[in-house]
Amino acid sequence: MKLKKLLPELVAGIVDAGYDKNPREVQSESIPVIKSGADLFVLAPEESGKSTAIVIGIIQQLKKAFEEAPRAVVITATKEKAFEMEEQFKLLGSHTNLRVFTVFDKGNIQYQKNMIYEGLDVLIGTPIRINELLNITGIPTTLLKVLAVDDAETLFPNNNHPVVYRFDDRTKKLQFLIFANKWHDKFEDLYERILKNPIEIRK
């Protein structure tokens, strides 16, 4: 990945944030795949730059605010991780007008639903709350283009993985970005049910 191949507004955000202009290996390999629109499965250890790759890739895909319904959903393992990613989106997307909002367990679900319907581009949240919002038609999926899952191995022990299938059922054409720190046997289910000839990156 080279900065000159990215959206100029995104490059400006990366430079302003003081991020290394020489991206990590996972980022160099995964961001071009995200740009291409292909499904992606990344297996790499913690601290290898996976979350940043998701953020940069989605900003590059969406480019600017558009209508009201979210075009990207990012599922994270915890509330803390969700807010960390929100800050990264705001930091690296500071020269864009992309709208980002985070939802989490035990927050006021009606308030969260109202905020979503006010208009946003990227929704970040924990799997339980994302699933609860789907139950009350709290997430419009008409414009959804990208579903990203960070720390995907955490979905299965708590039986939270069906939320991924629900998005697949509701959306005709969706790009899946699955990022994990380690392999889980049930990833085979994702391959069988949703991933369409994904590009694999394993470190």
Beta strands, then each sheet from edge to edge (+ up, - down):
strand 1: 40-43
strand 2: 72-75
strand 3: 100-103
strand 4: 122-125
strand 5: 146-149
strand 6: 175-180
strand 7: 199-202
sheet 1: 3+ 4+ 2+ 5+ 6+ 1+ 7+
end
